[in-house]
Amino acid sequence: QVRLVESGGGLVQTGESLRLSCAASGSDILDYVLGWFRQAPGKEREMVATITTYGATYLMDSVTGRFAISRDNDKNTVYLQMNSLKPEDTGIYYCGARYIDSSQYLAWGQGALVTVSA
């Protein structure tokens, strides 16, 4: 089963950028749809972005135009480029993987903390 490890979180100021990486091991990421989720303090986990094997992407409305998801299948890695960060983007960002024909995410990373100061 695939294992996921996030990196790239940190503390930034409003308007700055960060790039999160999610490295997969144990399985080829070509088998999976990959997604980024986030959980702010006291809130439910929400889906931020997803990318299919073929590169089709989804971004939630509040990050469209600021964030971008991409994948490097040769490096078995998925990225989340976050620009023009806002305090409301603060949270723990998780990488997840699911099979193409399933809606259930079966693997999660440990999370990367992103803090955006005003």
N, C-alpha and C positions, 0 to 999 in steps of 0.2 A: 504494500500500500504506500501511496505517496506520503512523504513527510515534507513539511513546509517550514521555512525559517525566514522571518522578516528581519529587515535591517533598514537603517536610514532615518529613523525617527529622531526627534530632538526638539529644542526650544528655539523658536524664531519669532520675529516681530511681524505685525500686520503688514501685508504686502510682499513679504519675502516668499521664497520657494524652498521646497524640499522634494527629494525623490526617494520614494520607498522602493525597496527591492524585496522580492520573495523568491528564495532559492528552493527548488524542489529536488528531492532525492528519493530513491527507492522505486521510481517509476517514471516513465516518459510523460512529460506534461502534454504531449500531443493527444493523450487519452482523455484530457479533462478540459472542462470549462473552468476558467480561473476567475476569482472575484476578490475585490477588496471591500471590506466592511469596516464600519467604525462604531465605536460605542463611547458616547460622551458620558460624563459623570451623571448618574441618576436617570439615564435614558436607555431606551432599548437599542440593541444593535441594529444598524441600518446598512442596507446595501449601497455602496458608493459607486462601484463600477464593476463591469464584467467584460471578459473577452473570450471569444470562442476559439476553437482550434484554427479556424479559418481567418481569424482576425476581426470578426464582427464585434463591435463594442457597444456597451451601454454605459451611460453616465447619469447619475441622478440629477434632477433639475438644478439643485443648488450649487453644483460644482461644474456644470456644463460651461465650457468656455474658459475654465480655470484649470481643471485637472485633465489628465490624459492617461489612459491605460495602454500598455503595450506589453508584448511578450517576445522573448528571444528563445526560440525553441532549441537552438543549438546549445545555449547556456542553461537551458531548463529553468528559466527565470522569468518572472513577470514583474513589471514595474508600475508604479503610480507616480507620475510627475504632477506635483501640486504647485501651482503658481498663484500669486495674488492671495495668499492665505489670509483668512479672517479668524478672529477669536472663536467664532462658532464652528470652525473646523477642528478645534481641539478635541482630542479623544484618543482612545487606543484603536489602532488600525490593525485589522486582522486580514490575513490572506486565507482564502478558502478554495477548495477544489471539489468539483462534482463531475460525474460522468455526463457525457453529452446527452444521454437519453434519460437522465434523472434530474429531479428538482432538488434532491437532498444533497447538501454538502457533506462529504464524508471525511474530509481532512481539514484541519485548521492549524495555522501557525500559532506561536505563543503571543503574538501581538507586539506592536511597536508604538510607543507613546509619542504623540505629536502634541506640542503645546504652542499655541499662538498667543502671544501677548499683545495687548492693545497698544 
